[in-house]
Amino acid sequence: LGEPSTVDKSQKYKDKSSIFNQKIKDIEKARNQAIQDSNIHRIEQQVSHNIASAAREYETMLEALAQSEPGGGGGGGEAGDPNHPTNAAQSFLLQVIAQGGDGRL
């Protein structure tokens, strides 16, 4: 079993060490790429979830604003009036979204 002790294994396998080192590097590279792909997928899912949540909150806020308008609302604001509550809220929310959603303008 195995090589006789008289065989110099360092010489026998010397020329193959670069092959083994390259295989190790390739395995590490593939493993790191898989981790990055997994992280990217997780981040994409979180962003999609955050966008969906923001859209639901935005719609809820617009419905609340429409109901709080004089006369029962439902009209969605007077077109062209930037001071109308619905239009002002829409403008503010679009600014927040454009700034990254951190609330600072």
N, C-alpha and C positions, 0 to 999 in steps of 0.2 A: 504494500500500500504506500502510495506517495513516492517521492523521489528519494534516491539514496542520499545519504548525508554528504557524500563526496561531491555532489553536483552543486555548483555555486549558483544559488537561486537569484542572487542579485544581478548576475550577468544574464541569466536565462530570461528573466522578466524585465530587465532594464529597458529594452526597446518598447515594451508594452505599457510602461507607466504613463506615457503621455496619452495613450488611448484611454486608460482607466480614468485619468484626471479629466479628460474631455467629457467622458460619460458622466462623471459626477457633476461637472459644470452644467451639462445639458439637463440632467435630472433636476438640479436646483433651479435652473432657469424655467423649466416647465412648471415646477411647483410654485415658484413666485408668480408666474403668469396666471396660473389657476387661482391663486389667492387674490391677485389684482382683479381678475374677471369677476370673482365672487363679490368683492367689495364694490366694484362698479355697479353690479346688478342690484346689490342692496341699496346703494345710494340712489339709483334710478327709481327703485320702488318707493323709497322715502320721499323723494321729490314729487313723484306722481301722487302719493297720498297727501302730501302737504298742499299741492295745487288743488286737488279735489276738495279738501277741507276748506281751503280759502274760498273756493267757488261756492260751496254750500253756505258758508258764513256770509258771503257777499249777497247771495240771493235772499237769505233770511233778513239781513239788514235792510235791503231794498224793499222787501215786503213790509217790514216794520215801519219804514219811513213812509211808504205809500199809505199805510193805514193811519198814520199819525197826521197826515195832511188834512187841512180843513175840508170838511164836506165828505169825509170818508176816503178820499184819495183814490188810488188805483190808476191814476192817469200817468204815473211815472215821472211827473215833473213837467214843467212848462219848457218846451223845446227852445233852446237859445238863451234861456235865463240862467247864467252861471251862479246866481245867488239863490236859486230855488233849492230847497233842502236836498231833494233827490239828486239833482245835477251836481251840487257841491259835494255830496257824499261820494258820488261816483268818481268825480275828479280827484278827491282826496285818496280814495282807495287805489285808483290807478297810479297815483304818485307813490304811494306806499309800496305797491307791487314793483314799480320801476326801480325803487331804491333797494330792493332785495327783501322787503317785508319786515325790516327791523323796526319800523315805526318812526325812524328819524328822517326828516326831510332836509 
